[in-house]
């Protein structure tokens, strides 16, 4: 069990290291990404994470919808997350964490 926990922590740290090294990301991007990683850790998931807008906003301390939508959309455009919305009220939406631009040699 402890070994499993360490693996999750290493995975989280690898994502955080990647995010911190990108000069395109600001504090709002990092806050949203950290909230998503926190949800994933709680769920025991490392890639596909069940999310809700309200929970991400609460954990990231983003208080306004325009700010949330702006930076969440930018994270999608930058290739850090792939968002799959759920239009069913009983099911949560899903975020897939992606390694940024693996196919592009930038």
C-alpha positions in Angstrom: 0.0 0.0 0.0 2.8 2.4 0.8 4.5 1.6 -2.4 1.4 2.5 -4.3 1.1 5.8 -2.5 4.7 6.7 -3.4 4.0 6.0 -7.0 1.1 8.4 -7.0 3.2 11.1 -5.3 6.0 10.7 -7.9 3.4 10.9 -10.6 2.0 14.1 -9.1 5.5 15.6 -8.7 6.4 14.8 -12.4 3.3 16.8 -13.5 4.0 19.7 -11.1 7.6 19.8 -12.3 6.4 20.0 -15.9 4.0 22.8 -15.1 6.4 24.9 -13.2 8.9 24.8 -16.0 6.5 26.3 -18.6 6.8 30.1 -18.7 3.4 30.3 -20.5 1.6 29.3 -17.3 0.7 31.8 -14.6 -0.6 31.4 -11.1 -4.2 30.8 -12.2 -3.2 28.0 -14.5 -1.1 26.4 -11.8 -3.9 26.8 -9.2 -6.4 25.0 -11.5 -3.9 22.3 -12.4 -3.1 21.7 -8.7 -6.8 21.5 -7.8 -7.2 18.8 -10.6 -4.2 16.9 -9.3 -5.6 17.1 -5.8 -8.9 15.6 -7.0 -7.1 12.9 -8.8 -5.0 12.0 -5.7 -8.2 11.8 -3.6 -9.8 9.6 -6.2 -6.8 7.4 -6.7 -6.6 8.3 -10.3 -3.5 9.6 -12.1 -4.8 10.3 -15.6 -8.6 10.4 -15.9 -10.1 12.5 -13.1 -13.8 13.1 -12.4 -14.4 16.8 -11.9 -17.0 19.5 -11.4 -16.5 23.2 -12.0 -17.6 24.1 -8.5 -15.1 21.7 -6.9 -12.2 22.9 -9.1 -13.1 26.5 -8.3 -13.3 25.8 -4.6 -10.0 24.0 -4.4 -8.2 26.5 -6.7 -9.6 29.6 -5.0 -10.8 30.9 -8.3 -13.9 33.0 -7.4 -15.2 34.2 -10.7 -16.6 32.2 -13.6 -14.9 34.3 -16.3 -11.5 33.7 -14.7 -12.2 30.0 -14.4 -13.4 29.6 -17.9 -10.5 31.7 -19.4 -7.7 29.7 -17.8 -9.4 26.3 -18.0 -9.8 26.9 -21.7 -6.2 28.0 -22.1 -5.1 24.8 -20.4 -7.0 22.8 -23.0 -5.5 24.9 -25.8 -2.0 24.5 -24.5 -2.5 20.7 -24.4 -2.2 20.1 -20.7 -5.7 18.7 -20.2 -8.4 17.1 -22.3 -11.8 17.9 -21.0 -14.8 15.6 -21.6 -18.0 17.3 -20.4 -20.9 15.3 -19.0 -24.3 16.7 -19.8 -26.0 14.3 -17.4 -26.6 15.8 -14.0 -25.8 12.5 -12.3 -22.4 12.0 -13.8 -19.3 14.2 -13.4 -17.2 15.5 -16.3 -13.8 14.1 -16.9 -10.4 15.7 -17.3 -7.5 13.7 -18.7 -4.0 15.0 -17.8 -1.8 15.1 -20.9 2.0 15.5 -21.2 2.2 18.8 -23.1 3.1 18.6 -26.8 4.8 15.3 -26.8 4.4 15.1 -30.6 5.8 18.6 -31.2 9.5 19.0 -30.8 9.5 22.4 -29.3 
